[in-house]
């Protein structure tokens, strides 16, 4: 299909919503990027997990960046402290 990165990112989120137990979802503008994301909790063979999933799309350049942080639910608070630092310090070239 020929579609913008933001439309494609929205479709990814919509498809994930069909199978994932999403507890929080968002869409917002972040500088030149459109940010789409969700937090979900799910069960696996190893127990419950939590995932933070975010897509940054740049319609001007045709770029999409995907980030996913996943951890056992009981370890999530400690894990999120580290993941949040990583997310807050990502620097992407807006021209690529």
ROSELUM-113250 format. One record per residue (C-alpha): residue in three letters; x, y, z. Coordinates in steps of 0.05 Angstrom, whole numbers, plus 5000, padded with zeros to 4 digits. Layout:
<pts>
AlaXYZ/...
</pts>
This chain:
<pts>
Unk500050005000/Unk502150714990/Unk500851085056/Unk504151585101/Unk508351335160/Unk503251625208/Unk497551245176/Unk501650605176/Unk503450715250/Unk496050805266/Unk494450145231/Unk499849785271/Unk496750045336/Unk489749845313/Unk492049145296/Unk495549075364/Unk489049285398/Unk485548685368/Unk489948185405/Unk493148565464/Unk490248765531/Unk491849505524/Unk491249895589/Unk493350575561/Unk493750855491/Unk496051535464/Unk497451935402/Unk500952605404/Unk505653065366/Unk512953055390/Unk517053575352/Unk516653365278/Unk514652665297/Unk507752365308/Unk507851905368/Unk503251315375/Unk503750845434/Unk500650375484/Unk501950005548/Unk499449285553/Unk499548725603/Unk499448005579/Unk500547295603/Unk506146865576/Unk508746175594/Unk513446515643/Unk508146935677/Unk505147625667/Unk508948155628/Unk508148895615/Unk510149245551/Unk511049975533/Unk510650045458/Unk511750685419/Unk512150875345/Unk515051535321/Unk513251715250/Unk515952265207/Unk511452395147/Unk516352895117/Unk521852375109/Unk517751735106/Unk521051455169/Unk518251025225/Unk521850845289/Unk519250295335/Unk521050215409/Unk518649665454/Unk520449555527/Unk518148895558/Unk518948625629/Unk515748145678/Unk510048505712/Unk512948425782/Unk519548755758/Unk516249315718/Unk517249895768/Unk524849795770/Unk525249645696/Unk521150265678/Unk526050725715/Unk531450505666/Unk526950485605/Unk524351195618/Unk531551465620/Unk532951125553/Unk526551405521/Unk527852105547/Unk534852115518/Unk533551845448/Unk535652345395/Unk533252225324/Unk535452605263/Unk529252965238/Unk531952985167/Unk532752235156/
</pts>
